[in-house]
Amino acid sequence: MRSRNPVFSRRGFSRDNGYAGFNTAPQAGGPAVATQGNPYAQQPTGNPYAQNPYAQNPYAQQDQQYGAPPQAPATTGRMTIDDVVLRTASTLGVLVLTAALSWALLPIDDANISRSYGIGIGAALIGMVLAFVQSFKRKASPALILTYAAFEGVFLGVVSNIVDNRIADGAAMQAVIGTMAVFAGVLIAYKAGWIRVNRRFYGFVMAAALGFILLMTVNLLFAVFGGGDGLGFRSGALGVVFGVIGIILGACFLALDFKQVEDGIAYGAPREEAWFAAFGLTLTLVWIYLEFLRLISILNSND
């Protein structure tokens, strides 16, 4: 299991050759490469992953015999793009529903804002714990993923309501539109082959994300114990710069998500892996939305 999300560690489809079968799986629009590196194909004797329950790929021997690239098996039980879309829509649907309910039911007037904000923070902490639990499970748990989405939605609803009504009117809708635009732009660029996800890309993104998270953690600690805006990484001109960097990192992780889905389908991943893809996409989209919301808040507070 490899970490590749800016917030949480979550499993990729490849278990033995690095993240998502780099150097073995097809790039966007490119050809696949036989069964070498296929985490769902037959594993050689002595491989510690030989007991992988997904290792018995009935298409591996056929691919080797005829020299054909691995294709997503037509049999039932294998992940398809429809599976990923359906499960991602379900997860995001639960998140949006609970966000709307928390927006409507948790008032943010002067008398109730502290209570509502406390509920939102509590929901965020519960969602974080659930996300970590799912990240370290070998099998996807739809109930766990949907419960995470529900609690995350409560947090997003409260925070969005506060920002929209107290800091920047219309900020929530602007953040949604910005997130959708980033998603569409990265998807188009990935399918057109303008973004090539390989080991170098993965290493660069992970190093940048690690540095970004460490800086934000240090800034948060200074803000909590020293008061004010900490080191100023989340306010003023520096806040704008780091907000843009956060959005760019989110876009990079979207490209990694698309690579994960593409490899899973190409190598005949089990259908339940679509829940992992939905989970990862949801985490990344939440990251991008929050970065947009924070950036809009900073820009409006500087007016």
N, C-alpha and C positions, 0 to 999 in steps of 0.2 A: 504494500500500500504506500503510495507516494503522496506527499502534500503538494497541492498546486492551487489552492484557493487562498485569497488574501486574508481570510478570516479563520477558516477551519481547514484541517486536514481531511481529505476524502479520497476514496480509492479510485484509481484509474482502472482501465480494463486490463492492462498488461501487468502480469505478476512476476515476470522473470527477465524482461529485457528493457527495463526502464519505463518511463512514463508513456503510456498509451502507444507502446510499440514503436517508438522513434527509431528511425533507420531501417524499419522493416515494413511499416504500414504505408499505404498510399497517401500521398499528399492530396490536397483538394484538386480534384480533376485529374489526378495522376494514376498510373497503374498500380495495382497491388503487387506484392512480391510473394508468390507461392505461399507456403505455410511456415517458412522460417520466421520466428518471432511471434507466431500466432499463439496467444495464450490459451486458445481453445482447441488447439490441435494436439496430436499425440506428443507426449513428452518423452525424451530418451530416458533409459534406465539410469538411475542414480541422480536424477534431477530431483531436488527437494520438493518441487512442485508437481511431481508426477501423480500425486494423489488428488490433485485438483479435480473436483467433481465436474468441472467444465472442460476437462482436458480431452474427453472422448469426442472429438469433433468428427462426425461421420463423413464430413466432406473433405477432411484433410488428405486421406489416402487417394480419393478421386482426383483431387487437385494435383497431387504429386504424380499420379499415373499419367495424366493427360497434359501436365505442364501448364494448367490453367491457373489464373490468379484466383485467390479465395473470394468467393462471392457470398453474400448473405444467404443462408440456406432458406429454401422455400418451405420447409417443414414448419409446423406449428411449434411454438415454444421458443422461437428465436426472436431477438429484438428487431424491430423495424422502426423507421422514422415515425410512423403513425403512433407506435407505442410511446415514443419519447414525447411527441407533441401532446398526446392525450394526457399523459401523466404530469407533464409540465403545466399544462392548462389546469389540471385539477389542483395541483399544489398552489399555483398562483391564484386560482379562484378562491381557495380557502383563505389565503393571505389577504386578498383584496376584500373579501367579505368581512373578516374580523377587523380589518383596518377601518372599514366604513362604519361598522357597529361601534367601535371604540370612539371614533370621531363624533358620532351622533349621541352616544350615551354617557361619555365622560366629559363633563363640562370643564372649561378652562378659564372661567371667570376668576376674579381675585379670591373669592372664598373657597374655590374648589381646585384651583390649578395645582396646588401642592399634592393633594390626594390623587388627582388624575395622573400627574407626572410620576408619582411613586408607583402607581399601578403599572404605568408604561415601562418603567425601569425594571420592575419585578418581572413583567412578562418577557422583557428582553433577556434577563438573566436565565429564566427558565428555558427560553428558546435556545440560548447559547449552550446550556447543559445538554438539551436534547440533541442539538446538532453535533456536539462532541461525541455523544453516545452513538449516534448513527454513523459518524465518521469512522469509528473503530469497530463497527460490526462488519462481519464478513458478508452478511446478507442484508439486502435492503428490507426495511420494515415500513411498508406504506403507512401504517397507523402512526408510527413515530415521526415520519417525515411530514405527514399532514398535521400532526399535533404541533410540531415545530413551526410550521407555516402559520397555524392559528395564533400562537403566542407572539410570533414575530409580527404578525399583522396588527395585534393590539398595540405593540410598541410603536410601529410605524404610524398608526392612526393618531395616537396621542401626540407624537412628535410633530407630525405633519400639521395637525390642527393648531398646535401652539405656534409654529413658524408661520403658518398661513394667516392666522388671525392677529398675531402680536408683533411680527417682525416684517414679513413681506407678503402682501396680499397677492394671492394667486401662485405662491411659491410651489405648492404641492403639484398643481397641474403642470407648471413649467418643468418641475423635476421629472414627472411622468413622461412628458413629451421628450425631454432630453434623454431619458433612459431608453425609450423606444427608438429614438434616432440613432443612438450608439449601437443598440442591438442590430438594427437594420443595416447600418453602415458596415459593421464588422462582418455580418453574415454575407453581405454582397462582396466585400473585399476578400473574404475567405474562399467563397465559391469561385470567384474570378481568379484565384491563385495569386492575388497581390500580397497575401499574408501566407508565409510558409512556416508552419509550426514544426520545428525540429528541436534537437537537443540544445542547440545554441540559444534558440528563442526561449525555450523552457528555462534554461539556466539564467539567462538575463532577467526574465520576468520574476523568477523566484528570488534572485538577489535583490532586485529593486523593491519587491514587495516586502522582503525581510527588513531592509533598511527603512522603508516607509513606516512599517508598523512599529519598529523600535523607536523612531523619532516621535511618532504620535504617542507612544506609551510614555516616553520621557516627558513630553509636553503635558500630558494628562497628570502625571505625578506632580510636576511643578505647579500645575493649576490647583490640584487638590490640597497640597500641603503649603504652597506658597501664596495662593490666592491669585486673582486676576486671570489673565489669559496664558499663564504658564510662560513658556518661551516665545510665545507669539506665533507659533506655527499654524494656528487656527483662527487668526484674526488679521485684519489689515492686509497689506500687500503680500506678505508671506502666506497668509491664509488663502488668498486667491491662487497663488502659485501651487501650493500643496493640494488645493482642491482640484485644480486641473490635472496635477500629477495623479491624484487618486482616481479620477475618471479615466485617464489613459491606462492606468494599471488594470482597472476593471474591464476595459475594452480588450486588453491583452489576455485576461483570464477568460473572456468570452471565446476568444480564438482557441484557447486550450480546451474549453468545453466542447466546441464544435469538432475539434480533432478527436476528442474522446468518443463522441457519438459516432463519428464517421468510422473510426476503427472498430467500435463495438458492432456496428452493422456489417462491416466488411468481413469480420472474423466470426460472425454468427454467434454473438454473445447471447446468453439466455435472456428471455423476455424480462425477468425481474431486474436486470441491469438498467432497464429504462428508468426505474425509480431512482437509481444513483445519478443518472444523467439529469433527471428533473430536479433532484436535490441540489446538484452542483449549479445548474443554471439559475435556480432560485437564489442561492447564496450570492452568486455573482451579480444578479440583477438588483438585489437588495443593497449590495455594496455600492453599485453605481448610483442608485436612487438617493442613498444617503449622502454620497459625495456631492451630487447635484444640489440637494436640499441645503447642505452646509454652504456650498459656494454661493448660492442665491442669497442665503442669509447674510453672508459676509458682504456681498456687493450692496445689499440694501442697507445694511447697518453703516456703511461708509458714505451713504448719500447725505 
